[in-house]
């Protein structure tokens, strides 16, 4: 009713849960999606959904194929693979399945098995995390989220911090910054920017996926 009143074209359901993927849970969640889609379509509105990029990797409780069938678009949240609460790593590695256990290429292949390209939209994240780490680059505190614009201003355009260094993976162009703060603690910062995101867009184009979106953390 709110969408109709405000003359929107549709509704996006972003239902995120950390529940285990038991059959009963997956079926209950699917029933919710089906009901939501039915009610939305009955009002002549589009029904979009967003799903985790690591849905298959983490065995999350979503029947992607069935959800795709009742949805007009499936937006893949292709970011936050390396969690703030974990160890430093790329936002969503383009490649590196052996090293990271999963990667962007495999994610695309997984979704394409269950959802038509015409329905797929891949959302890419313009942000990163700054982790305090030990001598072996193991996180000793949760990563602090920063926007790509903040990171560019503080660490890329100019960085006055001790041992501040920017490196890029030669193939994926994913950038990493390392530095030592005023207290003498080492930091590792992974993020996405235009160069790394363009590499992901090139892969999507080669796979026949033409629609992308952006998650820009805390931009105003």
N, C-alpha and C positions, 0 to 999 in steps of 0.2 A: 504493500500500500504506500509506503514511503517512496519507493522508486516511481510508482505511477504518479503520485502527487507532485513529485519534483521533476517529472518528465525525463527520467533516466531511461536508457535503452535496455538495461538489464541489471542483474545482480551477480556479484562475485562472492562465492562462498570460500572462505579461507579457514578451514577446520583443521587445526593443528593439535595433535595429541602425541604423547610419548607412550601410549599403551602398547603392550605386546600384541603381536599379530596373531592372536588365537582366532580360530575360525568363527567363533561366536561373536567376538568383537568386530571382526572384519565385516560380518554379515549385518550386524546392528548399524555400523557406520554407513555401509552401503544403503541400507533402508532409509537412513536419514537423508542421504544425497538424493535418492530416488524421489522421496517425498518433496524435498525442496525443489527439485527440478520440475516435478509435476505441477506444483503450485505456481512456480515462476512462469513456466510456459503457458499455463492456463490464463495468465494475465498478459499474454503476448509480449513477454519480456525474454531477453536472452539470459541463459544460465551459464556462468563461467565458474570454474573452480581453479584453485591453486594447490599444487602438491609439492612436497619436498623433492629436491633433486636427488637425495639419497634414499628415496622410498624403497627401491629394490635392494640396495646395499644393506640397509638396516632392517629389512623385512618388516616394514611398517604396516599397520592394519588397514590398508586401502586396496580394494579390488580395482586396480587402475583401468583395466579393460571395461568393466561394467560402468565405472564412473564416467569414462570417456564416452560411452554410448549414450548416456543421458545428458551430457554436457555439450554446450556449443563451442567452448574453448577450454583447453587444459593448459594452465600456465604453470610451467615448471620453475620452481624457485632454485635456480642453479647457483647457489651461493651458500656460505656458512657450512661448508663441508668440514672444515677445520674449526671446531667449536672454541668459543672463548674459554670454556672450562677445561679444554684439552691442551695439547702441546702445539707449538707453532707449526703452521702449514699453510698451503695455499687456500684461497677462498673456495675454489673448486678446481682441482688440478685438471688441466686440459688433457694431459697424458700422465703416465706414471702409475698405472694400475698395479704393477708389481710392488712398487714402493709404498703406495698409499692404500692399497686394497681395492681401489675403485677410482674411476676418473670420468671426466666429462664425456669422452667418446663413448664409453660403455653406458653411461646414463642415457645418451641419445639413442643408442641401439636398443636399450631396454624399453624405453617409452615408445619407440617406433613399432615395436612388436605388438603393442596393445592399443595404440591411438593413431589415427590417420594424421599425416603431416598437416592437412588443412586445419586441423583442430589444435595443433601444438603451437604454443607460444613459450619461448624460453626467456625467463627474466634473469638478468645478469646484475651482480651486485657491485655498486660503486662505493666500496668501503673496505676497511681492513681492521685487523686487531694488532695491538702492541702488547707483546708478552714480556714480562721480566723473566729471565732465564738463568740457569746455573752455568757452570763451565762447559757442560755437555749440551747446552741449548735445550734443556728440559725446563718447562714452565714451572715457576715457583709461585705464581699468582695468576688469577684469571686475566685473559687478554682484555685490554681496554679498547672499545670500538672507536674508530675514527673515520670520518668521511674521507673520500679520495681527495677532495679539495683541501681539507686540513692537512693531510699527509703531504700533499704536493707542496703546500706553503711552508710547512715546518721541517720537512726532511729531504725534499727533492730540489726545489728551486734554490734553497739555501739551507745549510745545516751547520750550526755552530757547535754541536755537541761532540764530545770526544769520540774519536774513531768512528765517526759517522760515515757509512758507506752504503751505496745503492748498487745492487746487482740484479741482473735479469737472466732468467733461463733462456739460453740461446734459441730454443725451439718454441717454447710457449709464450715467451716475453713476459711471464709473470714476475713482478718485481718484489724484491726483499730489501729491507733496510735493517742494518745492525748499528748499534751505537751503545755508548756507556753514559749513563745519566750522572747528575751531579753528586749522587751518593756512591758512585763507583760500581753500580749494578749494570749488568749487561742486558740489552733488550734486542728482541727480534720482532720485526714488523712485516707481516705479509698483507698485500692489498691488491686490488684490481685497478687498472687505469685503462685509458683508451687503447694503448698498444696491446695489452693482454686480452682485452675484451674483443678487439678486432680479430684476433686469432681465433677466438671462439666463434665469432660470427662467420668467419670464413669456413670453418668446419660445418656449421649449421647449413650454410648455403650449399655446400657440396653434398649434404644429405637431403636437400630438398625442403628444408625448413626456412621459411622466409620471414616469419614474424618473431620479433624479440621485444622484450620490455626491459625496464631498469628498476632496480631497488636502490634508491639513493638514500642511505641512512642519514637521518637528521638534516637533510637539506631543507631550506625554507624558500 
